[in-house]
Amino acid sequence: MLGFGNSNITRLLASDISEDMVSLTVRNLALLTRQGLDARERELKEYFGQYQKPSHREALDSLARLRNSLCHDVESLAFTADCTGIIPLAETPDIIITDVPYGNLAMWESSEKDSLREMYLQLSKIAHPHTILAVIMDKGQKYQGDAWVRLERQMIGKRKFEIYRLR
């Protein structure tokens, strides 16, 4: 996770169109604070005490490693948003990372005809000239627009990872 072992990251923002995913994200981002780690540790100890499952012991061991790699508490905010519509940010992000919907498992929930192009356009509205945009997508998906210029492209299995900056 980005917030661990990196003393430069002080705040993370996360969004998804699904309220269920945002709830899960809030729970995961809480692990970027000592208070969140303590709460999860209490929960896992309770589970281990009740069920004696090896997976709970392993999770406690993982939690100890996470605690050791947390340089400082990282402030976080998770919210529901549709990336093809207005994105409600009061600040400009330095890095944007997105894994766009593709295939049968994850589909766009937008009414936009070209949701991928609209996503890039909306992200350009919240970016500054030095914002880095990292996009993970299906190898068949392609950005066609003029707001962003691609800096790098990598293939990772069947997925494509591209890095952009504003033009």
N, C-alpha and C positions, 0 to 999 in steps of 0.2 A: 504494500500500500504506500502511496506517495508520502504520506505524513510521517512515516517511520524512518529514522536514520537520516533525515534531511532537516538540518537546522534552519534552512532558508524558507521553508514553507510555514506560514503562520496562520493561514486561513484557507479553507476549502469550501467551495460551493458545489452542490450537486443538484441535478434536476432530472425528472422523468415525467412522462405523461401519466404514468400509472401511480395512483396513490399507494397501492400495496408496495411497489418498488421503493417509493420515497420512504415509507415506514421502515422497510428493511435497511435502507441507506442510513437513516437516522440512527438506528441501532448499531450499525457497523461504524459509523463516524464517531460515535460516543467512545469507541476504543482508542481514539486519538487524544484522550484526556486521562489523567491519573484517576479521576473520579469514575469515569466510565470503565476503566480497567478494574478498579476496585469492585464496582457493582457486578461486573461479569464474573469476577473471581468468586464473589459470594454465591452467585447463582450456580456456578459450576461445582463449587464445594458442596452445596446443598444437593445437587444432582448426584454427585459422586457418593455422598453419604447415604442417599436413599437407594441407589441402584448399583453401586460398585462397578460401573461399566468402565472398561479400559479406555473407551473413547472420551469419557469425561476426564480421566487422568491425563490423557494425551492433550486434551484441550487446555487443561491447567498448565501443562508444560509449555505449550505454545504461548499461552498468555504470559508466562514468565519471560519468554524470549521477546515478546512484543514490548513488555514493560521495560526491558533492558535496552531496547532500540529506540524508545521514544525520547527524543532530545528535549522536548518541551510540549506542553499542551497545545494542541492545534484547534483553533476556533473553527467551527463548521456550521453550515446551514444547508439544509436540503428542502427543496420545494417542488411543487407540481408545476410543470410548464410544458407547453407544446413548442418544440424548437422551430416549427414552421410559422409560429405566430410571434407576438411580442414577448420578449424575454424580460421578466421583471427584475432587473439588476440596478442597484444604486451605485455600483462601482464597476470599474473596468478590469476584467481578468487579464493576468499576464500569460496564462496558459489555459487553453480550452482543449479538453480531450473528449471525444465522442465516438461511440460505437453505433453506427447507424443501423436501422432496421433493414432486414433483408430476408428473403426466402419465406418459408412457410412457418418458421418458429417465431419470428418477430416481424411484424408488419407495421407500416406507417398507419397511424390513426388519424391522419390529416386529410382534409378535403382538398388540399392543394394538388393540382395535376402533376407538377414536378416538385415533389416534397424535398428531394435532395438539394436541388438548386435553391429552393426557398429557405432551407436550413442554413446554407452558406450565406445567403443574403442577410438573414436575421442575425447570424453570428457576427457578420461584418459590422452591424450597427452597434454591437456592444464591445467591440474590440478597439484597441489603440494601435498605432503603427508598429509597436514592438510585440504585440500579442502573437504568441505561437499557437497555431491550431493543429492538433493531431487528430486525424480521422481514421478510424478503422472501418472497413467496409468490405463487401463482397467484391471479388475481382471483376465482376461484370458491371459494377456501379462506377459511374464516372462523373466528376464535377465538370460542368460546362458553364462558365460564367467568367466575369472579369474582375470580381472584387478581391480574389485571393490568387496568389502565385505559389505554385508548388515548389518547395525547397528540396524535398526528398521523398522517395518512394521505396517501399520494401514489400516483398511478398512473404507472408507467414502462413504456410499451408495454403488453404483456399481463401484466405483473407488478405486484404491489401491494407497497408499502413502508410498513410501519406501525411507529410508535415507541410504546413502553409504559413505564410505571413500575408498581411494585407498588401495589395498592389500599391 
